């Protein structure tokens, strides 16, 4: 019985560890530009966008030819986004067309008993 409890606790802790593997990427907006032009993230990662400009930025992203509004950020404001689906996301400011970046969320395929991961 104790072995079963230990196994259950181990499985729960492993699940918590996997959730905590997610990272937060900090992207700033300054001088009508993002701090990154290209960013690769994992599907559990979060992207925090902070407006360091003195003007508003209306942030949206294109994914599979569909545009989705994320937020309108006032100066000093921030927004956290999470992109779960694999693929390329074009993130831009609708008010400042020169402000854009691409975020890549790779496809991950796990193969075999060794659980090797292949990204493409």
QUIJOHU-V862221 format. One record per residue. N is the residue number from 0. RES is the residue in one small letter. PSI is psi in radians with two decimals (none if undefined). Layout:
n->N res->RES psi->PSI
n->N res->RES psi->PSI
//
This chain:
n->0 res->x psi->-0.72
n->1 res->x psi->-0.61
n->2 res->x psi->-0.68
n->3 res->x psi->-0.76
n->4 res->x psi->-0.74
n->5 res->x psi->-0.72
n->6 res->x psi->-0.74
n->7 res->x psi->-0.78
n->8 res->x psi->-0.72
n->9 res->x psi->-0.75
n->10 res->x psi->-0.74
n->11 res->x psi->-0.75
n->12 res->x psi->-0.65
n->13 res->x psi->-0.73
n->14 res->x psi->-0.70
n->15 res->x psi->-0.71
n->16 res->x psi->-0.68
n->17 res->x psi->-0.68
n->18 res->x psi->-0.68
n->19 res->x psi->-0.15
n->20 res->x psi->-0.32
n->21 res->x psi->2.48
n->22 res->x psi->2.77
n->23 res->x psi->2.20
n->24 res->x psi->2.22
n->25 res->x psi->2.12
n->26 res->x psi->2.20
n->27 res->x psi->2.73
n->28 res->x psi->2.08
n->29 res->x psi->2.41
n->30 res->x psi->0.70
n->31 res->x psi->0.63
n->32 res->x psi->2.62
n->33 res->x psi->2.68
n->34 res->x psi->-0.30
n->35 res->x psi->2.54
n->36 res->x psi->-0.59
n->37 res->x psi->2.40
n->38 res->x psi->2.30
n->39 res->x psi->2.20
n->40 res->x psi->2.80
n->41 res->x psi->2.84
n->42 res->x psi->-0.37
n->43 res->x psi->-0.16
n->44 res->x psi->2.74
n->45 res->x psi->2.59
n->46 res->x psi->2.09
n->47 res->x psi->2.06
n->48 res->x psi->2.17
n->49 res->x psi->2.24
n->50 res->x psi->1.86
n->51 res->x psi->0.03
n->52 res->x psi->3.00
n->53 res->x psi->0.14
n->54 res->x psi->2.82
n->55 res->x psi->2.66
n->56 res->x psi->2.26
n->57 res->x psi->1.88
n->58 res->x psi->2.33
n->59 res->x psi->2.90
n->60 res->x psi->2.62
n->61 res->x psi->2.30
n->62 res->x psi->2.12
n->63 res->x psi->0.82
n->64 res->x psi->0.34
n->65 res->x psi->2.26
n->66 res->x psi->2.38
n->67 res->x psi->2.22
n->68 res->x psi->2.31
n->69 res->x psi->-0.97
n->70 res->x psi->2.80
n->71 res->x psi->2.03
n->72 res->x psi->2.13
n->73 res->x psi->2.87
n->74 res->x psi->2.28
n->75 res->x psi->-0.20
n->76 res->x psi->2.81
n->77 res->x psi->2.83
n->78 res->x psi->2.33
n->79 res->x psi->2.28
n->80 res->x psi->2.66
n->81 res->x psi->2.17
n->82 res->x psi->1.83
n->83 res->x psi->-0.63
n->84 res->x psi->2.39
n->85 res->x psi->2.59
n->86 res->x psi->-2.96
n->87 res->x psi->2.36
n->88 res->x psi->2.20
n->89 res->x psi->1.94
n->90 res->x psi->2.37
n->91 res->x psi->2.91
n->92 res->x psi->2.16
n->93 res->x psi->-0.41
n->94 res->x psi->-0.37
n->95 res->x psi->1.61
n->96 res->x psi->-0.42
n->97 res->x psi->-0.23
n->98 res->x psi->1.81
n->99 res->x psi->2.74
n->100 res->x psi->2.80
n->101 res->x psi->2.33
n->102 res->x psi->2.30
n->103 res->x psi->2.14
n->104 res->x psi->1.90
n->105 res->x psi->2.71
n->106 res->x psi->2.36
n->107 res->x psi->2.20
n->108 res->x psi->2.16
n->109 res->x psi->2.18
n->110 res->x psi->2.37
n->111 res->x psi->3.03
n->112 res->x psi->-0.46
n->113 res->x psi->-0.15
n->114 res->x psi->0.80
n->115 res->x psi->2.52
n->116 res->x psi->2.32
n->117 res->x psi->2.28
n->118 res->x psi->2.45
n->119 res->x psi->none
//
